[in-house]
Amino acid sequence: MAPAAVLLALQESGLLGAAVAREAGMALLPIEARRFEGGEFKLRPLQSVRGRATFIVQSLAASPAVPVCERLVRLLFLLQGLHDAGAHSATVLVPYLAFARKERRTQRRDPVSARYVAQLLEAAHADVVIGLDVHNPAAFDNAFRVPTVHLTAIPMMAAYFADRPLSTPLAVVSPDVGGIKRAQLLREQLVARLGRDVELAFVIKRRAQDVVSSGSLLGEVAGCTAIVLDDLCATGGTLIRAAEASRRAGAASVYVAATHAPQPSGLEALAATAAIAGIVVTDSVGFEAPPDGAARASGKLVTLSVAPLLGQLVQRMAAGAPVAPLLEGWPVRGGQ
């Protein structure tokens, strides 16, 4: 018999955690969160977790109130505290995983930060780690010695675009060579939903001494509605360059889509770009762009919720059911 399951969320991920709880048909277990002078804090579950399977929601994206490193430390302390309190297991849902982009050495003496985060979570007794559209899924799997589950928001993005009245031919564009597999997955999802062909293209991106420039676009986008897909919008520069390259190549219109948008300034840069007709992101970072921000005021921004996906995952894992169906074309509700 599976142990009883409980769901927790750190305060800084409380909105997303509450949405996941609603989708999972569970109540959030209350946590006492106290802050002391000098920045120290205490986290304590207010109900017993002994013998229970615990699920913890914490997105590791920085906000003005809680920097990314504090979010990580608070997650580590809660994990260790649950272990000390006798929890049967701890499954960590990290919709946005900080430091995941630094998964290999590109210069001498480079850190491998993704592996260091994995070691910290393992040391704090994480039993399973759930990621969402991490920068490099293979590196994510290899960084951990505990089981991992890698989810993707691409099916929900495919559902969103398939429901739009886009009468022109479609093309999916990767902003760099490394994202081709991601773009191909979106293309396959669109073909399955629409029953017609979708073009695939990518931009050659060059980096020299941390200066990024985009070169040629390879693939056919002329006369198409182009969807530029990336895992992350930070400053927005990569997506903007790919959108402008698509327009120069003759695309009729360009939409950009990214799972993670940890910096509102990146969304504002996208919204201010004339070449971009629309922006689709998810709420994976656990907070949205300010309501009065330029991106939202532009009318270009659509935010899809990852709560249905994460809620279904928690339901299935708590019941001991397979999670494989969630890795494909799982059901999803609309954006907000």
N, C-alpha and C positions, 0 to 999 in steps of 0.2 A: 504494500500500500504506500502510495506517494505521501511524503510529509506535507502538512498544511503549508500553503504558500502565503507570504505577505509581501506587499509592495511598499517601498520607501522612496522618497525623493528628497534630495538636499534642497534647502530653501531657495537657492539661486536657480534651481531647475524645477521649482514648484509648479509653475503653470503647465509645463510640458508633462511633468509627473502626474498632475491631476488629470490631464487629458488622457494619458496612457491608462490610468486607473479606471476611468469611465469606460474606455474601450475594452478593458480586460474584465469589467464587471466586478472590480475589487475596490476596497476603500484603502486610501493611503494610511499606513501606520504612522501615527504622530511621532515627531522627533522633537526633543528639547534641544534647542540651539541657543546657547548662551555665549556672549562675547565678553571678554575681560579687557582690562587696561593693557595697553601694549600690543593689542592685536591677537592675543590668545583666545581660544574658544573651547567649548565643550559640546559634544554631540551625544545624545543618549536616546535610544528608543524608549517610548513611554509605555509600551506594552511588551510582554514577554515574547522573545523570539526563540526560546529554547526548543530545539528539535524541529524548527520550521525552515522551509526553503525560502530564502529572502531574495528579492529582486530589487536592485537599487538603480534609480535613474539619476544620472549626473552627466550633463553635457560640459565638456571642457573647453568652452569658448569664453574668452575674456569679456567682461562687461565693466562699465565704469565703477560699479560697486564692488565687484569681486574679480580680482585678476586671475589669470589662468592658473598660475602656480598655487594660489590659495584654493582654488576649486579642486585641484588635484590632491592637495594635502588634506582637505576636508573629506574627500572621498576615501582616501587611505585610512584616515582616523576612524571614519564610520565603519569601514570594512573590518578593521581590526577589533573595534568595539563589538560588532555583531558576533565575530568569532569568539571573543572572550565571554559573551553573554550566552553562548551555547547554541548559536544558529546551526542548523543542519548543513546548509550550503549558502553560498552567496553568488548570485549571477548579476554581473554589472552590465547595465545598458548604457553605453557611452555613444549617443548619437553623433556627437562631434568629438573626435579624438585628437587632442592637441599633440603636437610634435610628430604626428604620423608622417609628415612629408620628409622628415629627416631619417630615412630608413636605410641609408647607405652612405659610405664615405665617398665624397667627390673631390676632396683635397687631403693632403697629408695631415694627420692628427685630427681629422674630423671626428666629432662624436656620432654615435648612432642612437639618437635620442629616442626613436620609437622603441628600440629594444630596452632602453633604460626605464621607460614608462611601464613596459610589460613586466620587467623584473620587480618594480615597485608594487604593482597590482598583485602579482603572485605572492610577494612577501607579506602583503596585507591579507592574504587568504581569499583572494578572488578565485572561485572555482570554475566559472565560465565568464568569458568576456564577449559582449555583443557589440559589433561595430556596424556603421552605416556608411557606405560609399567612402571607405578610407582611400587615401591616395594610391596605395599599392596593395591590393588585397593579398597577393602572395607574400609580401613582406609582413603584413599584419599577421597572417597565419604562422609564419616562421619565427616571428618575434616572441611568441608565447609558447610556454610548455604546457599550459592548461588549455582545455577546449575553447575554441572560438567559433562564432557564427558571424558571417559577413552578410549583411542585408543590403539591398539597393533600393533607392527611390525611383529608379528608371521606369518600372512598370506604371507608377502613378503619373509620371510625366508623360509617358506614352498615352495613357488614358486621357489626360488633360488635352494634349494636342490632337488626338484622334477625335475628340468631341468638338473641336473648334471648326468653324466654317471656312477652312482653308482650301479654296478651290484650285489653287495653282499646284503644280507638282511640288513634292517635298524633297528636301535634302537635309541630311544630318551632317554637321560639320564638327570635327574635333579640332580644337585650337592648337594641338601639337600631336606629334607622332605617338607619344605615350598614352594618349587618350583614345586611340583608335578602337580598342576593344570595347570601351565604354560606349562610344558612338555606334559601333556595330550592334551592340545589344539594344540600344534605343531604336535603331533602324529596323531590327528584326521584330521588335514589339509593335512598331507602327505598321509594318507590312502585315503582320498577323491580324491587327485590329482593322485595318483599312481595306485589306485585300487588293492592294496595288503596290507597285514598285516604289521604292524610296531610294534616292541617290545617297551616296556616301562620299565625303570629301574630308581633307585635313589640311592644316596649315603647317608649313615648315617653320618652326620657331628656333631662333638662334639665341644663345646666351654666351656673353663674353664679359668676364669680370663683373658678374651680377647685373649686367645691362642686357635686357631682353629686347630682341627685335623679331618681327615676323617677316617671313619671306613669302614665297609663292604659295598659292592655294592649289592643291592637286585634287582634281575631281570636278564633276560637272554640277554647277549650281545656277547657271544662267536661266532666268525665267522661273526659278523655284522660290518657294518659301523656305528659307534656310533656318535650321535650328542648331545653334552653336551650343554644344554640351560640354560641361566641365564638372569636376567633382566639387570645386571650391571657387567662390568669388571672394578674394581678399581685397585687393585694391581695385580690381576690375580691369586692369590693364590687358591681361591676356585675352579676356573675352572681347574687349573693345577692339583690339587689333584683329581678331578673327572675324568679328562682325564687319569691320570696315573692309577687310580683304574679300569677304563674301559679296559685299555690295559692289566693289570694284570688278569682281568677276561676273557681275550681271544678275545677282539674286534680286528677285522682285521685292522681298522684304526679309528682315532678319529678326529672329527671336533668340534670346539667350536663356539657357537653363543651367542651374547649378544646385546641387543638393545643399551645400553649406554656404552661408553668408554671414561670417562671424563679425564683419565690420560694416556698419551702416554706411560709412563713407564710400565703400566699394559699390554698393547699390546706387548711391547717389551719382557716382561717376557714370554708371551704366545708363541711368535715367536721363542724364544730360547729353548722351551721345545720340546724335540725329540718326545714325545708321541703324539704331536698335528700335524695333517697333514694340517689343514686349519683353518682360523679364519674369521668369518663373524660378522660384526658390522654394525650399521647405523651411519648417520651423525647427530644424534639427539643433540649432544652437541654443534653444530654450528661451530665446527672447526675440522680439521682432524689431524691425526698424522703427524709430520713433514715429508716432502717428502724423506728426507735422513735418517729417523728413521729406526731402525733395523726391525721393524714389516713390513714396506712396502718393504724394501730391501730384505726381506726373500722370497718374492713372495707368502707368505701364506695369506696375508690380503686382504679381499674383503669388500668394504664399500657400503652398500645399502642406497639409499636416501629416507628419509621420506617426502621429498617435495611433491611428488604426492599425498600421503595420506592427508597431511595438506592442500594442495591446493584444493583438492576435498572437504574437510571439509568446508573451507572458502566459496567456491562456493555454497555449499548446504545451509549453515547457512545464507548467504547473501540473498539467494533466498527464504528462508523460507521452504526449502525442508527437508525431513527427513534425519537424519544422520545414521540411523540404518544400511543401507547397508555397511557403512564403518567399521562397527564393526565385519564384517564377512570376506568373501573371496573377498575383493575389488580388482579391477585390479591394476597391478603394473608393472612398467618398471624395467629393469635390473639394476645391480649395476655398480659402477664405479671403 
